[in-house]
Amino acid sequence: MGAEVHSKRGGRQATVATAAAVGTVAVGLLTAFVGTDAGASAASRHPGWEQSVRAARAGQDAAAPAEKRSGAGRAKPKASPRKVSRTISHHAADGGRAVSLTLDDGPHPEWTPKTLELLRQYHVKATFCLIGPNAERHPGLVKRIVAEGHRLCDHSVDHDTGMDHKSADYQKRQILDAKRMIDKASGGAPVHYYRAPGGAFTPTSRRVAAEHGMRPLGWIVDPGDWQLPGTDAIVRHAKEQVEDGAVLLFHDGGGDRSETYQALRRLLPWLKSQGYGFSFPKA
């Protein structure tokens, strides 16, 4: 990823190329997490942890606003996307004792409707991180998510957790093709976030997302529900890791989510009993 550096001198060329490669790897290890003790307890579980947990604040190099687009005087066929930060969002927008529930890999014809009913029962709004082709196959569910007051997130086309090792063009296609599918399925509802599969963010993917109005979205709490450890384990891990302002990572797609569903049936009322409120992630 990134343009090759060329040197006029043969000996220097190898040195510069090596330095560029090392720099690329270092920058690619951007975090979708915050380095808390609670988060570290999930390190052995989530496949994206190793490539994400390091350099938790390395994204600050891109904290400056995205480059201003050139072409003044040209008529734009569409309104410019809203301006968002390239830095990864880990926290709920509301301060104090609030958390943000996010659900990945849907929509799923069985588990998304059940999850929506559960959210309605407990008056919780969530962010659904959609796989493009799933949105394309189930547009009615996407529209229902929006109609019931939840937010949308782009979770790529193929859920390729090795995206951070692919070309910039490949990353851009994965993000923007998925967004087009989600846009079509939803009827043009805002897509507020982009979540890299497995947390494999790169400077390129964060820039592309931000330029199209999508804040990169990470998480703090990962109870490992994708690993199907059992409902009790999911509940226990979530309770161990939760903290004020945390973004919670759960799944409503990608396979059998009966354990996740049962865990949420227990966790949602428990969180409320502990004084937690729910808000969307910072966008």
C-alpha positions in Angstrom: 0.0 0.0 0.0 1.3 3.4 -0.9 3.6 4.6 -3.7 7.1 3.1 -4.0 10.0 5.5 -3.2 12.7 5.7 -5.9 16.3 6.8 -5.5 18.7 7.9 -8.1 21.5 5.9 -6.5 21.3 2.2 -6.6 22.6 1.6 -3.0 20.3 4.2 -1.6 17.3 2.8 -3.4 17.3 -0.4 -1.3 17.7 1.5 1.9 14.8 3.9 1.1 12.6 1.1 -0.1 13.2 -0.8 3.1 12.4 2.2 5.3 9.2 2.8 3.3 8.1 -0.8 3.8 8.8 -0.6 7.6 6.9 2.7 7.8 3.9 1.2 5.9 3.7 -1.8 8.3 3.9 0.5 11.3 1.2 2.9 10.0 -1.0 -0.1 9.0 -1.1 -1.3 12.6 -3.8 1.2 13.5 -6.2 0.5 16.3 -9.9 -0.2 16.4 -9.6 -0.5 20.2 -8.5 1.5 23.2 -5.7 0.0 25.2 -7.6 -0.8 28.4 -7.1 -3.8 30.6 -10.6 -4.9 29.8 -9.9 -4.7 26.1 -6.7 -6.6 26.5 -8.5 -9.5 28.0 -10.1 -10.0 24.5 -6.8 -10.0 22.7 -6.6 -13.7 22.3 -10.1 -13.9 20.9 -10.6 -11.3 18.2 -8.9 -12.0 14.8 -8.3 -8.4 14.2 -6.6 -7.7 17.6 -3.0 -8.1 16.7 -3.2 -5.8 13.7 -5.3 -3.2 15.5 -4.3 -3.0 19.1 -0.9 -1.4 18.6 -0.4 2.2 18.1 -3.7 3.1 19.7 -2.9 6.8 19.1 -1.1 6.5 15.9 -4.2 7.7 14.1 -3.5 11.1 15.6 -1.2 11.7 12.6 -4.4 12.0 10.6 -6.3 14.0 13.1 -6.2 17.0 10.8 -9.3 17.5 8.6 -9.3 15.7 5.3 -7.7 17.6 2.4 -9.9 20.3 0.9 -11.1 19.2 -2.5 -9.9 21.2 -5.5 -11.9 22.2 -8.5 -13.4 25.4 -7.3 -15.9 26.8 -9.8 -17.0 23.3 -11.0 -20.6 22.4 -10.5 -21.0 19.4 -8.3 -23.8 17.0 -9.2 -24.3 16.0 -5.6 -23.9 17.7 -2.2 -20.6 17.2 -0.6 -20.5 14.5 2.1 -20.6 15.7 5.7 -17.2 16.4 7.2 -16.1 13.8 9.7 -12.8 12.9 11.4 -10.5 10.2 10.1 -9.7 9.1 13.6 -11.3 5.9 14.9 -14.3 6.4 17.1 -14.3 4.2 20.2 -16.8 6.0 22.4 -20.4 6.9 22.8 -21.4 10.4 21.7 -23.2 11.1 25.0 -21.0 11.7 28.0 -21.3 10.1 31.4 -22.6 6.6 31.9 -23.6 5.8 28.3 -22.6 3.0 26.0 -23.0 2.3 22.2 -24.3 -1.0 21.0 -23.0 -2.0 17.5 -24.0 -5.1 15.6 -21.9 -6.6 12.8 -22.2 -8.7 9.6 -25.9 -8.4 8.9 -28.5 -8.0 7.9 -29.5 -11.6 8.5 -33.0 -12.8 7.7 -33.5 -14.6 11.0 -31.3 -12.8 13.6 -31.7 -9.2 12.5 -35.5 -9.2 12.9 -35.2 -10.9 16.3 -32.6 -8.4 17.4 -34.7 -5.5 16.3 -37.6 -6.7 18.3 -35.3 -7.0 21.4 -34.1 -3.5 20.9 -37.6 -2.2 20.6 -38.6 -4.0 23.8 -35.8 -2.3 25.8 -36.0 1.0 24.0 -32.4 0.8 22.7 -31.0 2.3 19.6 -28.0 0.6 17.9 -25.7 0.9 15.0 -25.8 -1.9 12.4 -22.6 -2.5 10.5 -23.8 -4.1 7.2 -22.0 -6.3 4.7 -22.8 -4.8 1.3 -24.2 -8.0 -0.4 -26.3 -8.8 2.7 -27.8 -5.4 2.4 -28.4 -5.9 -1.2 -30.2 -9.3 -0.6 -32.3 -7.9 2.3 -33.3 -4.3 1.5 -36.5 -4.6 3.5 -34.4 -5.2 6.7 -32.2 -2.3 5.9 -35.2 0.0 5.5 -36.6 -1.4 8.8 -33.4 -0.7 10.6 -33.6 2.9 9.5 -37.3 3.3 10.1 -36.9 2.1 13.7 -34.4 4.8 14.4 -31.1 2.9 14.3 -27.9 4.0 12.4 -26.1 2.3 9.5 -22.4 1.5 9.2 -20.5 0.3 6.1 -18.7 -3.0 6.9 -17.2 -3.7 3.4 -18.2 -6.0 0.6 -16.4 -9.2 1.5 -15.4 -8.9 5.2 -11.7 -9.3 4.2 -9.8 -9.1 7.4 -6.6 -8.9 5.4 -7.7 -5.6 3.7 -4.8 -3.8 5.4 -2.4 -5.8 3.2 -4.2 -5.1 0.0 -3.8 -2.2 -2.5 -5.4 1.2 -2.0 -7.6 0.6 -5.0 -8.9 -2.7 -3.5 -9.6 -1.0 -0.2 -11.5 1.8 -1.9 -13.6 -0.7 -3.9 -14.5 -2.7 -0.8 -15.6 0.4 1.0 -17.4 2.3 -1.7 -19.0 -0.7 -3.4 -20.5 -1.7 -0.1 -21.7 1.9 0.5 -23.5 1.9 -2.9 -25.2 -1.4 -2.0 -26.3 0.0 1.4 -27.4 3.3 -0.1 -29.6 1.5 -2.7 -31.1 -0.9 -0.1 -31.9 1.9 2.4 -33.2 4.3 -0.1 -30.4 6.8 0.6 -30.4 6.9 4.4 -27.1 8.3 5.9 -24.3 5.8 6.5 -22.6 7.4 9.5 -19.7 5.0 10.0 -17.2 2.6 8.4 -15.9 -0.4 10.3 -12.9 -2.3 8.9 -13.3 -6.1 9.0 -11.4 -7.4 12.0 -10.4 -3.8 12.8 -7.9 -3.8 9.9 -7.9 0.0 9.4 -5.3 1.7 7.3 -4.6 5.4 6.6 -6.1 4.8 3.2 -9.3 3.2 4.4 -9.8 5.9 7.1 -9.3 8.6 4.5 -11.7 7.1 1.9 -14.4 6.6 4.6 -14.1 10.1 6.0 -14.1 11.6 2.5 -17.5 10.0 2.0 -19.0 11.1 5.3 -18.3 7.9 7.3 -16.4 8.1 10.6 -14.1 5.1 11.2 -15.7 3.0 13.9 -13.9 0.9 16.4 -14.9 -0.7 19.7 -13.8 -1.2 23.3 -15.9 -4.2 24.5 -15.5 -7.4 22.5 -17.2 -10.3 24.3 -16.1 -12.8 21.6 -19.6 -13.7 20.6 -18.4 -14.4 17.0 -16.5 -17.4 18.5 -19.6 -19.0 19.8 -18.3 -19.5 23.4 -21.7 -19.9 24.9 -24.2 -17.4 26.2 -22.8 -17.4 29.7 -19.3 -16.6 28.5 -20.6 -13.8 26.3 -22.4 -12.2 29.2 -19.5 -12.6 31.5 -17.0 -11.1 29.1 -19.2 -8.2 28.3 -19.8 -7.4 32.0 -16.0 -7.7 32.7 -15.1 -5.2 29.9 -17.9 -2.6 30.0 -17.0 0.9 31.1 -18.5 4.4 30.7 -18.6 5.5 27.1 -17.7 2.1 25.6 -18.6 1.0 22.1 -19.8 -2.6 22.4 -19.1 -5.1 19.6 -21.8 -7.8 18.9 -23.1 -9.6 15.8 -26.5 -10.1 14.3 -25.1 -11.8 11.1 -22.4 -14.1 9.9 -24.0 -17.3 11.0 -26.0 -18.7 14.0 -26.4 -15.8 16.4 -28.6 -17.5 18.9 -26.0 -17.2 21.6 -25.6 -13.5 21.0 -29.4 -13.0 21.0 -29.8 -14.8 24.3 -26.8 -12.8 25.7 -28.4 -9.5 24.7 -31.7 -10.6 26.4 -29.7 -10.7 29.6 -27.3 -7.8 29.1 -29.7 -5.1 28.0 -31.7 -5.1 31.2 -28.6 -5.6 33.2 -26.9 -2.6 31.7 -30.0 -0.4 32.4 -30.1 -1.7 36.0 -26.5 -0.6 36.4 -27.4 2.9 35.3 -26.1 2.8 31.7 -27.9 4.7 29.0 -27.5 4.1 25.3 -26.3 6.5 22.6 -24.8 6.3 19.1 -21.0 6.3 18.7 -19.3 9.6 18.1 -19.7 10.5 14.4 
